[in-house]
Structure formats: C-alpha cells, structure tokens
Amino acid sequence: MSNAARFSPEDLKNRLEQVGSRGYLENSPDNLRLMFSLIDLTSLNTHDTPGGIKELCRRINEFPEKFPATPNIGAICVYPSLVPAVSENLRVQGVGIASVGAGFPSSQTFLPVKELECRMAVEAGATEIDIVISVGRYLENDLEFVSREISRIKQIVAPAKLKVILETGLLPGPSDIYKASLASLQAGADFIKTSTGKIQPAATPESVLVMCQAIKDHHEDTGIMSGIKPAGGISTAEQALSYAGIIRSVLGEEWLDPAFFRIGASRLANHILTEIARLEGESSDPVDYF
C-alpha cells in the first residue's frame, strides 16, 4: 500500500476511531501521575530570565516533598543561554535538562552556528537537545540536506538525546510527516517531536498517529526503540491521555515511559495536578504550583 493510501484522511479517521473504540487511557490518578512524569516542562519566552528559571528549578526540587505520591517531570526545557541557570540550580535526580537549539524555532541559520549552539548547550549541562528540521529545504525536496544536518548535530551532542521537531503544521500532508519522521530517525534522532508550538496547527492526533507508524516501521527494521514527543497546544489531562492512547495502540505499552514518550507543555502540569486532587477528593480548586 502506498503512503498516500495508507495515510488518506479516511484511513487516519478509521484508525483513530479504532483507537477510541479500544479505549483511551482511563482518567485515573495513576494514569495522570504517569502523564505528569512524561512532561517536558517548557519555558521558552522572550522575557525568560536566569532568576525566573532558578525559581522554576526550586519548585521542581521541592516537588517530591509537596506531592510525594506523584513522580517528578521528565525534563525542564529552556533556551540555550538559560541552561547554566538550570544546571546550577536543579538538584533532584532523574529530571532531564533539555535545551532547544540549532536556530530554534525557524532553523534558518548556518550549520556551523547550529553545531556550535548545540555543543555549547551540552557543555553547559544540557542532557537533551531539541532541534527543528530545515523545513524550507524539506519543502524543496532536499531530504539529503535535512538528513545530513540531523546526523551532524547528533554526532556533536551525543550522548545527549536528540529530539527532532518536524513542525508538522508546515508539512503538506500525512505522507510528508511520515517521510520526514523516517528520515529523522534514520539520521539518528532519538525522539521525533511534532511542533515548536509557534506554528498552528501544532500537535494533532493525526500527526502523532503517522509519526508512531514511522517509529514502528523503523523499530521493525532496526530493533531501535525511538521516542515521540507531542508538543504544542497540549494543556489538558484529557488531551494527554488521548495521545497516550494512540501511542499505546500503535507502539505498545512499553512506550508509555519517559525514556520513549514526552509531552512538551507549559500549562499541562498544573492541570494534571488539579485533576488528581479532584479525583482523590482533596480539592476542587485549581492547583497553581508551576
């Protein structure tokens, strides 16, 4: 079956309906705690400051004391110049330090600049790097250029994890999302990610389903388990659980782990904490911790 037929609107609609008929993850405290552990807590604002990031790190450090039943987030994600503020102030174990890089969010700069920025972020303490593919080059069908950039940056940042953002909202259709996903994985991406959050549409169930299929095909060919990161506009527990349902349906239960599944978000953490408190009868008031 061609990719065009495989990822036609009708095919995607049917596959998403099948996922729904099998049931998304239940809205339970345990599942919500799992969703919380998958969050890349993101602060990518023009007005971010070292002091503000230090305060965010304090809240992450104190989280196990404030919410002992809930595992901490997967990572904190900041701009490269603020990685030192994280590495100097983050004290808890098991929380990654993620940095966007390589001319984020447009990726419109020279490869040596991209390489230097990513190298400097890792040297400053980043354990994960999120980059955007050269979308313009992809749209000109220069897949070799796109793959070469990813491969070069992967070599530079290793052993840090490399997350490659497809900016799916700019790609013409599902077949292109699949092709860009597979090219990124073959070039060395540890994760593929939907969006920067700066372009609409950002994460969608359709795009995540297609990306999961690429990860599944790549895993069947190579034995490598690659990760996926829906990002952009995910702010509710219901949305997080629905994406988890898609990932579990296509890839399997073993992918529901921070090593292979992250959710890029800035507002989701408080919403999940609020929903846990509501379900456990503790409070119906919004939690405003982060």
Steps between C-alpha positions, in 0.01 A plus 500: 500500500635844409546763769233712330244222546642397836457850640191619318253705706263203503774260613613731781142558612433125511821429690429770758148365543649156563726645768199669659291184487770309688500778756737780579676489833260530791487835677636355825752638752755232405477577128513873567813454709652313206407790270662744743827303492507539119490880499784709360415809705572774249590866542585655163406864543683804369486649850639194686775585747758300700312602816170370365656168396668472841157536663356235267784266599424564868143384444621188318747428782230533764238309301570158661432649844185685391354215292662180632262263317573649156824441304685809386496635145710346223705811423511878513541662156655846455693713253875428470613811688294390800639147523762616756220631723346151495823302545601722793166479679334168416565263790259208459609185325333363190382829346661569163638837392366567152603789278364610167778567252617530140328832433172410670218552406564572128824304447597774253869541572832351392584141589823600685291738713252221572782266593666754729177589677416135566855422615499796738163397644630149573821638649285720726316194630221413257423128488244535218497723192186589299560623144273583205555346157583741219138514388570720197757253369258213561229682303750529211543121519858530623470210741873437481570846645248447782641158587860619488430781748332265746783249473766768559322642804440152640874432484573825684247467783539127575452351753232764563164404351407672174133588445418605144201728447318448171274809525220284366267797450723619214527165322259446209334184626525171691728334243751780549476467878581131459789566262650771723456277805678206341781720363556650845511161668737359240727803548529430872213674679430347841154663502279655238284792612196655336542872543671803646168634624566815295309378191137390468386231473740352754450150641200314356383141548552438127861620500584298811344187350711536184817565701430192712471292185841625384651411838340155481633438148847623599497276806401197292786574258773579755391380844545856631232641731471869417299755695214734413414842640164660423532874570306815435158578642483207741358648818245253642519157659246374246726596210804336661309177563370491142852532357616227737220281366622546143857421597400192697278379214763533226825440688410309813493537876881515528500840329302653791821594676698827520784330314281480188208738546501866601240773486619854435288737705499803726143492639435127517679436831266711713195362320602141575572581864157665524329197347680257734390703802142505370487125436645421841254733671765729640390825336313638203706820496752551217856404592742780414835348592701557180 
